[in-house]
């Protein structure tokens, strides 16, 4: 089985849709995805993800199953560096890196700040529904791997968001999502590919072939949007701080 996790194209968050650049990215993404033999499409209920999927679905004459658990990871926490609530998956490095539990795949959600935000419960909600989806396609979760009940070469495409995408990957690979949230970058419209490996009959695990691939943009001469990143140096005033 192959999973393609697609981040929505360049977003206009004020209207939960895409910027003009994002619409162009979504069309170029369709050039890449519309030629694939896809077993099933799944999409977040948020507009920016559905808009990103629209061109691919139209060209294939297909529809996508809308899944609430694919919406952007919604929990909020009180970060130590600011007043008020903030998204769970954006901390300053000097703050989150000094908490050892954040590196632990089993304890990353146990610090008080995460407990107050019910982050562990939301993580369990997402990953349990992911496992239900995979089971419906023949792969049942067992310990840290999957039982290949009906092994196959199906391709599934998930149109979603950076935060929840990292949650999905962390569950499949057995790592803390804090590492992915803060150490990896999936640019708008990028594609992350994971594939099962069945080295023993009936026992499958996922391997990530690529993360945040934007080759569909480069082949068309388009630079990826900077929206996924922060300034390379603090003096880069034209980039996001």
N, C-alpha and C positions, 0 to 999 in steps of 0.2 A: 504493500500500500504506500501511496505517496500523498503527503499533505502539503498543500501550498497555503501559507499564511500571508495574506496580502494586506498591507496597511493602506488605508484610504489615501487618496491623492491630496495634493496641497489644500489644506482646509481653510474655509472661511467660518470660523467658529461662531461668529455673530448671527449667522443664519443657518448653521448646521448644514452647510453644503460645501461647495468647492470654489476656489478662486479661479479666475481665467486660466492661470497656470495649471491649476488642478484639473480642470476639464481637459486641457491638452494632455496632461499626464495620463488621465484615465483612458483617452483614446489610444495613446501609444501602448498602454498596458493591454488593451483589447487586442492589438496586433499580435501580442505575445501569447495571450491566453486563449483567444478564440480558435486557434488552430489545434488546441490540445484535445485529447479524448478524455473528457471529464465525466466521472460517474455522477457527482453531485456537487452543487454549489450551496453554500451556506453564507448568510450575511447578517451583520449587526442590524438592529432596528434603527440606528442613527442615520440621519440623512446623508452625511458625508461618506459613509460606507456604501449605502445603497446607490448613491450617485456614481461612485467609483465603479461599482459592479455593473451599472446599467449598460454601458457600451459592449462589454463582453457578453452579457446575457442576450442583448438584442442581436448581436452577430451570430450567436449560436442558436437563437430561437428557443432559449431556455428560461427557466425561472429559478430563483434561489429560495431556499427555506430560511425564513427569518428566525433568528435565535436570540432571545433576550440575553443569554449568558455571553454572547459575543459583543455586547455593548462595551464601551470603554470602561475599564476597571474603576468603579465609582466611589470607593471608600475615601474618606477624608481623615486627616490626622492634624495634630497641632505640632508643627515643626518647632524645634527650639530656637530658630533664628528669626521667627516672624510672629506677628499677631494674627489671630484668626485661623481658620481651617485652610489646609493646603492638600493637594493631591498626594496620595501615598507614595507615588513612585517618582518623586522629584525632590531629593534632599541635596544639600550642599555636602561635598565630599568630606570636609573637616568634621562634620557632625555624624554622618551615618557610619563612616569607616571605623570610628572608635568604639562601636558597639559590637562585640564579638558574635553575638547571636545572629546578626544579620548575614553572616557568611554561612550559617548552618542551615542545611535544607530542611531540617525538622524543627528548628527553633527560631527561625527568622521572624516569625509573627508573634513571638512571646514577649518582647519588651512592652512595657506598660503603654507606650504611645500607640502601638499597634493593637493591643487588646482593647483600649478605649475606642478605637476606630472600627472595631469588629472586622479587622482585615482578614484574620484567619478564616472567619465564617464565609466571607465573600470569595476567598480563594477556594475553599472547599466547594462552594456553589458552582464556580466555573469549572473546576477540574472534574467534579462528579458528572456534570453534564457532558463534558468532553469525553469522558470514559463511556457514558451511555451512547454517545454518537459513534465512537469507535467500535463498541460492542455490536451496534446495529450493522456495522460493515464487516464484522467477522473477527474483531480483535478485542478480547476481554482482559481487563486489568487483573493482574495477579502479582502481588508484592511489587517489585520495582520494574516489572516487565509486562508483556502482554501474551496471553495465550492465543495462538493463531488457530481459532476454531474453524474459520473459513478463510485460509490464506488466499490473497488475491493481489492483483496489480492495479487495483482501482486508484484513480486520482481524485482527491477531494480538494476543493478550493474554499477557503474561509476568508471572506472579506471582513476585516475588522479594524483594530486600532493597535497602536504601539504598546500601551500598558497591558492590555489583556493578551496581546500576542506573546508578550514575554512571560505572562502567567502560564499560558499553554505550553510554551517551550520548556519552562522550568519544570513543569510536571512530567513532560515526556523524557527529559534528560536527567531528572533527579538533582537539580541544583536550586539554590535560593534565587527567587526572582529579583532580589535586590542587586545581584551581580549583573543580571541582564538589563534591568531598568537603568542602571547607572554606568555600565561599562560597554553597552552595545548601542548601535544607532541604526534604526530602520527608517530610511528617508521616506517621505510620502510616495505612495504607489509602489513601494519596493515589495519584493517577493522573497519569502523565506521558505526553503524547501527541506522537508524531512521525509525520510523513507525508512520503511521497516527493513530489518535484517533478521533472517531466520537461520541462524547458524546451527541450531539444534531443531529438529523437527517439532513443530508445535510451540516453540518459544521464540517470541519476536521482541525486538527492542528497536527504538527509533534512533536514527543517526541523522544529524543535520548536515545536509550537503552544501547549503549556502544560507547566509543570513543577510537580509536587507539588500538583495540584488536589484540593481537598477539598470541592467544592461539594455532593457527596452528603451530607456531614455538616451543612453549614450549612442546607441545605434542610429538614433534619429537626430543626433547632434544637440540634445537637450541636457543641460546640467541639472542634477537633482536639486530639489528645493532645499534651502538651508533650514527649514522649519524644524527639523529633527535635532538640530545641534545648538550648542552655545558657542560664544566667542572663543576663537583659538588662543588669543592673548587678550588680557583685560583692556588693553589699549585699542582693540578693534571696535571702535564705537559704532560702526555700521552693522555689527552683528549682535545677536541676542545675548544679553547678559543674564 
